[in-house]
C-alpha cells in the first residue's frame, strides 16, 4: 500500500474510533460510575473556567495544580466552555484532543516510516488505537504533551538535539516528564559520543524556555499582589499530595492498614530514575526513555492510567527497529497485556471496587471488600509486574548494527 493510502487509512481509523468512543461516552455510558470517575479530571477544571471567564488570570489571581503550559491551554479553552454544562465541556475537550490525536498519528506515522516502512502502518494503528488512548485521551491533556514529545523525537532522529531539547522543554510546562528525555539524550551524548559539555547548551535552552513560559506570570503576580502565592501553588500542591489508591502502596494500605513509610515513596523514585538513566550505557535512546518513565511511576504514590501515554510512543519507535522476531513478539505481547490491565485498573475495577467498599481508606479492602476489590487489587499488582517484565525485556536488548538505537543516518553532525 502506498504511503498516502496508509496515512489516510490510519487517520480514518483513528477518527472513526474516537467518534464512536465519544458517542458511547456521551450517551450509553454517561450515567455510569466508570465514566463519572473518568471525567473527574475535567470536572476539577470547572473552578478554573469560572475564574478565567470572570476575567481573572491563572497563576496570578488563582491557581491550578498543573504547570503554566496546561494553564495556558485551558485559559484559551475557557472562551468556548460552558462551565456549568459538563457534557458540553467534555464534548469540546474531546473534540480538541481528538484533533490533536490525529496530528500526533500523522507525526508518529512519519517517524515510523523513517524507521521501518514495513511496520509503520501496524505500529501506527496500535499507537493510535490502544485502549488507554481511546478511553482517556478525550478526557486528559496527554495528547498535547505527546505532540511536543513527538516533535522533539523527530528532531532527535534528524540529529538536531538542541531542537529536540526546545520542544521537550515546552512539553515540560504541560507535565514535567519530558525533562527525562532531555536527560537521556544528553547522557547518551556525554557517554557514547564524548560530547561532555553539550548538556550546558541543553540546559540554557531549557532555562530560556522556562523563562519564556513562566516569566510574565511571575512578574504579573508580583506586580499585582506583591506575592507569588498563586504562581508557586502548583509546586507546593505536589509536595503535599496524598497517596492515590490505584497504586501498589495504595492497595497495600487497603488490605494491610496504614503504612507509615509510604510517604517516602517519592524519594525512592529518585534513585530508581537515576538508575534507569545510567544502567547499560549502550541501550538505545528509545528504550531508555521507556525505562525512565517506568521508573518514575512504578513505586510512586501517584500512578494515573494516562501516564502510560508518556512512554508508548518510544516503545513503538524502539519496536520498529527490532530485528529479532521473537523479541518483537514478546515485547508487543507484554505491552498488550499491560494496556489491558491499565484500563482494567482505571476506570473499570476502580469504580466497581469503590462501589463495594464505599470509600478508600486503610483496611477497607480487608473489612468490606468483595470480588471487584480483589480484581482491582490483583490488576494493580499484575500491572506493576508487567511493567517490570517490560523493563527487563528492554534491558535484555542484544547488540545490533543499529547506530544509536536507530538506522544509521547520512550525517552524524550535531547541531
C-alpha positions as CSV (number, residue, x, y, z in Angstrom):
1,X,0.0,0.0,0.0
2,X,1.3,3.5,-0.9
3,X,2.3,5.9,1.8
4,X,-0.6,8.3,1.2
5,X,-3.1,5.5,1.3
6,X,-1.6,4.1,4.6
7,X,-1.8,7.6,6.2
8,X,-5.4,8.1,5.0
9,X,-6.4,4.7,6.4
10,X,-4.7,5.5,9.7
11,X,-6.3,8.8,10.1
12,X,-9.7,7.4,9.1
13,X,-9.5,4.6,11.6
14,X,-8.3,7.0,14.4
15,X,-11.1,9.5,13.7
16,X,-13.8,6.8,13.5
17,X,-12.7,5.1,16.7
18,X,-12.7,8.4,18.6
19,X,-16.1,9.3,17.2
20,X,-17.6,6.0,18.4
21,X,-16.0,6.2,21.8
22,X,-17.1,9.8,22.2
23,X,-20.7,9.0,21.2
24,X,-20.8,6.0,23.6
25,X,-19.4,8.1,26.4
26,X,-21.9,10.9,26.0
27,X,-24.9,8.6,25.6
28,X,-24.7,4.9,26.7
29,X,-22.1,5.3,29.4
30,X,-22.8,8.9,30.6
31,X,-24.5,8.0,33.9
32,X,-22.3,5.1,34.8
33,X,-19.8,5.2,37.7
34,X,-17.0,4.3,35.4
35,X,-17.5,7.4,33.2
36,X,-18.1,9.5,36.3
37,X,-14.7,8.7,37.6
38,X,-13.1,9.1,34.2
39,X,-14.4,12.6,33.7
40,X,-13.3,13.7,37.2
41,X,-10.2,15.4,35.8
42,X,-12.3,17.6,33.6
43,X,-14.8,18.3,36.4
44,X,-12.0,19.7,38.5
45,X,-11.3,22.3,35.9
46,X,-14.7,24.0,36.5
47,X,-13.4,26.5,39.1
48,X,-10.6,27.3,36.7
49,X,-13.0,28.0,33.8
50,X,-15.3,30.0,36.1
51,X,-12.4,32.2,37.3
52,X,-11.0,32.7,33.9
53,X,-14.4,33.7,32.5
54,X,-14.7,36.2,35.3
55,X,-11.5,37.9,34.0
56,X,-9.0,36.5,36.5
57,X,-5.6,35.4,35.3
58,X,-4.3,31.9,36.2
59,X,-1.1,31.8,38.3
60,X,-1.6,35.5,39.1
61,X,-5.1,35.7,40.6
62,X,-5.8,32.0,41.2
63,X,-4.0,28.6,40.9
64,X,-4.2,25.2,39.4
65,X,-2.0,22.2,40.2
66,X,-0.5,21.9,36.7
67,X,2.3,24.0,35.2
68,X,1.7,27.1,33.2
69,X,1.6,25.3,29.8
70,X,-1.5,23.4,30.9
71,X,-3.0,26.6,32.3
72,X,-2.4,28.5,29.1
73,X,-4.3,25.8,27.1
74,X,-7.3,25.7,29.5
75,X,-7.3,29.5,29.7
76,X,-7.7,29.6,26.0
77,X,-10.3,26.8,26.1
78,X,-12.4,28.7,28.7
79,X,-13.6,31.1,26.0
80,X,-15.7,28.3,24.5
81,X,-16.5,26.2,27.5
82,X,-19.9,26.4,29.3
83,X,-18.6,25.8,32.8
84,X,-21.9,24.7,34.2
85,X,-22.5,22.1,31.4
86,X,-20.3,19.1,32.0
87,X,-21.4,17.3,28.8
88,X,-20.6,20.4,26.7
89,X,-17.2,20.7,28.3
90,X,-16.4,17.0,27.8
91,X,-17.6,17.2,24.1
92,X,-15.5,20.3,23.4
93,X,-12.4,18.9,25.2
94,X,-12.7,15.5,23.4
95,X,-13.0,17.2,20.0
96,X,-9.9,19.3,20.6
97,X,-7.9,16.4,21.9
98,X,-9.2,14.2,19.1
99,X,-7.9,16.7,16.6
100,X,-4.5,16.8,18.3
101,X,-4.5,13.0,18.3
102,X,-4.9,13.0,14.5
103,X,-1.9,15.3,14.2
104,X,0.0,13.0,16.5
105,X,-1.0,10.0,14.5
106,X,0.4,11.6,11.4
107,X,3.7,12.6,13.2
108,X,4.1,9.2,14.6
109,X,3.5,7.6,11.2
110,X,6.1,9.8,9.5
111,X,8.6,8.8,12.2
112,X,7.8,5.1,11.9
113,X,8.0,5.3,8.1
114,X,11.5,6.6,8.5
115,X,12.4,3.9,11.0
116,X,10.8,0.8,9.5
117,X,8.4,1.4,6.5
118,X,7.0,-2.2,6.5
119,X,6.0,-1.9,10.2
120,X,4.8,1.7,10.1
121,X,1.1,1.1,9.5
122,X,0.8,-1.7,12.1
123,X,2.6,0.2,14.8
124,X,0.9,3.4,14.0
125,X,-2.5,1.8,14.3
126,X,-1.6,0.2,17.6
127,X,-0.2,3.5,18.9
128,X,-3.4,5.4,17.8
129,X,-6.0,2.8,18.8
130,X,-4.8,1.3,22.0
131,X,-7.3,1.0,24.9
132,X,-5.6,3.6,27.1
133,X,-5.5,6.4,24.5
134,X,-9.1,5.7,23.3
135,X,-10.6,5.8,26.8
136,X,-8.5,8.5,28.4
137,X,-7.2,10.8,25.7
138,X,-10.5,12.6,25.2
139,X,-10.6,13.4,29.0
140,X,-7.0,14.3,29.7
141,X,-4.4,16.6,28.1
142,X,-1.7,14.0,27.4
143,X,-2.3,14.5,23.7
144,X,-0.8,18.0,23.9
145,X,2.2,16.6,25.8
146,X,2.5,13.8,23.2
147,X,2.6,16.3,20.4
148,X,5.7,18.0,21.8
149,X,7.3,14.7,22.7
150,X,6.9,13.6,19.0
151,X,8.2,16.9,17.6
152,X,11.2,16.6,19.9
153,X,11.8,13.0,19.0
154,X,11.5,13.8,15.3
155,X,14.3,16.4,15.7
156,X,16.3,14.0,17.7
157,X,16.0,11.4,14.9
158,X,17.3,14.1,12.4
159,X,20.4,14.7,14.6
160,X,19.1,18.1,15.9
161,X,19.4,17.6,19.7
162,X,19.0,21.2,20.6
163,X,15.8,21.5,18.6
164,X,14.6,18.3,20.4
165,X,15.5,20.0,23.7
166,X,13.5,23.0,22.7
167,X,10.3,21.0,22.0
168,X,10.7,18.8,25.1
169,X,11.3,21.9,27.2
170,X,8.0,23.3,26.1
171,X,6.4,20.0,26.9
172,X,7.8,20.2,30.5
173,X,5.4,23.1,31.2
174,X,2.5,20.8,30.4
175,X,3.8,18.0,32.5
176,X,7.3,17.5,33.9
177,X,8.1,14.2,32.2
178,X,9.9,15.4,29.0
179,X,12.8,16.6,31.2
180,X,13.7,12.9,31.5
181,X,14.0,12.7,27.7
182,X,16.4,15.6,27.7
183,X,18.4,14.0,30.4
184,X,18.5,10.7,28.4
185,X,19.6,12.5,25.3
186,X,22.4,14.3,27.0
187,X,23.6,11.3,28.9
188,X,23.8,9.4,25.7
189,X,25.8,12.2,24.1
190,X,28.2,12.5,27.0
191,X,28.8,8.8,27.3
192,X,28.7,7.5,23.8
193,X,29.6,10.5,21.7
194,X,32.1,12.1,24.2
195,X,30.3,15.4,24.0
196,X,30.9,16.1,27.6
197,X,29.7,19.7,27.7
198,X,26.8,19.7,25.3
199,X,24.5,19.4,28.2
200,X,25.3,23.1,29.0
201,X,23.6,24.1,25.7
202,X,20.6,22.0,26.5
203,X,20.4,23.5,30.0
204,X,20.5,27.0,28.6
205,X,17.7,26.2,26.1
206,X,15.6,24.6,28.9
207,X,16.1,27.7,31.1
208,X,15.3,30.1,28.2
209,X,12.0,28.2,27.6
210,X,11.2,28.2,31.3
211,X,11.7,32.0,31.4
212,X,9.6,32.5,28.3
213,X,6.7,30.3,29.6
214,X,6.8,31.5,33.2
215,X,8.3,35.0,33.2
216,X,5.1,37.0,32.5
217,X,3.0,35.2,35.1
218,X,5.7,35.5,37.7
219,X,6.2,39.3,37.1
220,X,2.5,40.0,36.9
221,X,1.8,38.1,40.1
222,X,4.3,40.2,41.9
223,X,3.2,43.4,40.3
224,X,-0.5,42.9,41.2
225,X,-0.3,41.2,44.6
226,X,3.3,41.5,45.8
227,X,3.2,37.8,46.3
228,X,4.0,34.6,44.3
229,X,1.3,32.6,46.2
230,X,-0.7,31.5,43.1
231,X,2.4,31.1,40.9
232,X,4.1,28.7,43.4
233,X,0.8,26.9,44.4
234,X,1.1,24.1,41.8
235,X,4.5,23.0,43.1
236,X,3.6,23.3,46.7
237,X,0.5,21.2,46.0
238,X,2.6,18.3,44.7
239,X,4.8,18.4,47.8
240,X,1.7,17.7,49.9
241,X,-0.2,15.5,47.5
242,X,-1.9,12.5,49.2
243,X,-1.4,8.8,48.4
244,X,-3.5,7.6,45.5
245,X,-5.3,4.3,46.0
246,X,-4.7,2.9,42.5
247,X,-1.0,2.3,43.3
248,X,0.9,-0.5,44.8
249,X,1.2,1.4,48.1
250,X,-2.5,2.4,48.0
251,X,-3.6,-1.3,47.6
252,X,-1.2,-2.2,50.4
253,X,-3.0,0.2,52.7
254,X,-6.4,-1.0,51.6
255,X,-5.5,-4.5,52.8
256,X,-2.8,-4.0,55.5
257,X,-3.7,-0.7,57.0
258,X,-1.7,2.5,57.2
259,X,1.9,2.2,56.1
260,X,3.8,4.9,57.8
261,X,6.7,4.7,55.4
262,X,4.6,5.2,52.2
263,X,5.2,9.0,52.4
264,X,8.8,8.3,51.4
265,X,7.9,6.6,48.2
266,X,8.5,9.7,46.1
267,X,12.1,9.7,47.4
268,X,12.5,6.1,46.4
269,X,11.6,7.1,42.9
270,X,14.5,9.4,42.5
271,X,17.3,6.8,42.8
272,X,15.2,4.4,40.6
273,X,15.1,7.1,37.9
274,X,18.8,7.8,38.3
275,X,19.5,4.1,37.9
276,X,17.3,3.9,34.8
277,X,19.3,6.8,33.3
278,X,22.7,5.2,33.7
279,X,22.1,1.5,33.5
280,X,23.5,-0.2,30.4
281,X,25.0,2.7,28.6
282,X,24.7,1.1,25.2
283,X,20.9,0.9,25.5
284,X,19.2,2.7,22.6
285,X,17.7,6.1,23.4
286,X,14.1,5.0,22.8
287,X,14.2,2.2,25.3
288,X,16.0,4.4,27.8
289,X,13.1,6.8,27.6
290,X,10.7,4.0,28.3
291,X,12.7,2.8,31.3
292,X,12.8,6.3,32.8
293,X,9.0,6.6,32.6
294,X,8.6,3.2,34.2
295,X,11.0,4.1,37.0
296,X,9.1,7.3,37.6
297,X,5.7,5.6,38.1
298,X,6.4,2.1,39.3
299,X,6.5,2.7,43.1
300,X,5.3,6.3,43.2
301,X,2.4,7.5,45.3
302,X,0.7,8.6,42.2
303,X,0.1,6.4,39.2
304,X,-2.6,7.6,36.9
305,X,-3.6,5.3,34.0
306,X,-2.8,8.0,31.4
307,X,0.8,8.0,32.5
308,X,1.3,5.1,30.1
309,X,0.8,7.5,27.2
310,X,4.1,9.1,28.2
311,X,6.2,6.2,27.0
312,X,4.0,4.3,24.5
313,X,5.5,6.3,21.5
314,X,9.1,5.5,22.5
315,X,8.2,1.8,23.0
316,X,6.8,1.6,19.4
317,X,9.8,3.5,18.0
318,X,12.1,1.0,19.6
319,X,10.0,-1.9,18.4
320,X,10.1,-0.5,14.8
321,X,13.8,-1.5,14.5
322,X,13.7,-4.7,16.5
323,X,15.4,-7.3,14.3
324,X,14.6,-10.5,16.2
325,X,11.0,-11.6,15.5
326,X,10.8,-13.4,18.9
327,X,11.8,-10.3,20.9
328,X,9.4,-8.2,18.8
329,X,6.5,-10.5,19.6
330,X,7.5,-10.8,23.3
331,X,7.7,-7.0,23.8
332,X,4.5,-6.4,21.9
333,X,2.6,-9.1,23.8
334,X,3.8,-7.7,27.1
335,X,2.7,-4.2,26.1
336,X,-0.7,-5.6,25.1
337,X,-1.2,-7.2,28.5
338,X,-0.1,-4.0,30.2
339,X,-2.5,-1.9,28.2
340,X,-5.5,-4.2,29.1
341,X,-4.5,-4.3,32.7
342,X,-4.2,-0.5,32.7
343,X,-7.8,0.0,31.6
344,X,-9.0,-2.7,33.9
345,X,-7.5,-0.8,36.9
346,X,-9.0,2.5,35.8
347,X,-11.8,3.2,35.4
348,X,-13.5,-0.2,35.4
349,X,-12.4,-2.1,38.5
350,X,-11.7,1.2,40.3
351,X,-15.3,2.2,40.1
352,X,-16.6,-1.3,41.0
353,X,-14.2,-1.6,43.9
354,X,-15.3,1.8,45.3
355,X,-18.9,0.6,45.0
356,X,-18.1,-2.3,47.2
357,X,-16.1,-0.6,49.9
358,X,-17.8,2.8,50.0
359,X,-14.7,4.8,50.3
360,X,-11.0,4.3,50.1
361,X,-9.3,4.1,53.5
362,X,-6.8,1.8,55.3
363,X,-8.2,-1.7,55.9
364,X,-11.2,-1.0,53.7
365,X,-10.5,-4.0,51.3
366,X,-9.9,-6.4,54.2
367,X,-13.0,-5.4,56.1
368,X,-15.5,-4.6,53.3
369,X,-14.1,-5.8,50.0
370,X,-15.7,-8.1,47.6
371,X,-14.8,-9.8,44.3
372,X,-14.2,-6.5,42.5
373,X,-11.9,-5.3,45.2
374,X,-9.9,-8.4,44.7
375,X,-9.9,-7.8,40.9
376,X,-8.9,-4.2,41.4
377,X,-6.0,-5.2,43.7
378,X,-4.8,-8.0,41.6
379,X,-4.9,-5.8,38.4
380,X,-2.7,-3.2,40.1
381,X,-0.2,-5.9,41.2
382,X,-0.2,-7.5,37.7
383,X,0.2,-4.2,36.0
384,X,3.3,-3.5,38.1
385,X,4.7,-6.9,37.3
386,X,4.0,-6.3,33.6
387,X,6.0,-3.0,33.8
388,X,8.9,-4.9,35.4
389,X,8.7,-7.6,32.7
390,X,8.7,-4.9,30.0
391,X,11.7,-3.2,31.5
392,X,13.5,-6.5,31.8
393,X,12.8,-7.3,28.1
394,X,14.1,-3.8,27.0
395,X,17.3,-4.2,29.1
396,X,18.0,-7.5,27.5
397,X,18.3,-5.8,24.1
398,X,21.1,-7.6,22.1
399,X,23.8,-5.6,20.5
400,X,22.9,-4.9,16.8
401,X,24.2,-3.0,13.9
402,X,21.8,-0.2,14.5
403,X,23.6,3.1,15.2
404,X,22.4,4.7,18.5
405,X,19.3,2.7,18.6
406,X,18.0,3.5,15.1
407,X,19.0,3.1,11.4
408,X,22.2,4.9,10.6
409,X,21.7,8.4,9.1
410,X,23.5,10.0,6.3
411,X,25.0,12.6,8.6
412,X,26.0,12.4,12.3
413,X,26.6,16.1,12.6
414,X,25.1,17.5,15.8
415,X,23.5,20.9,15.5
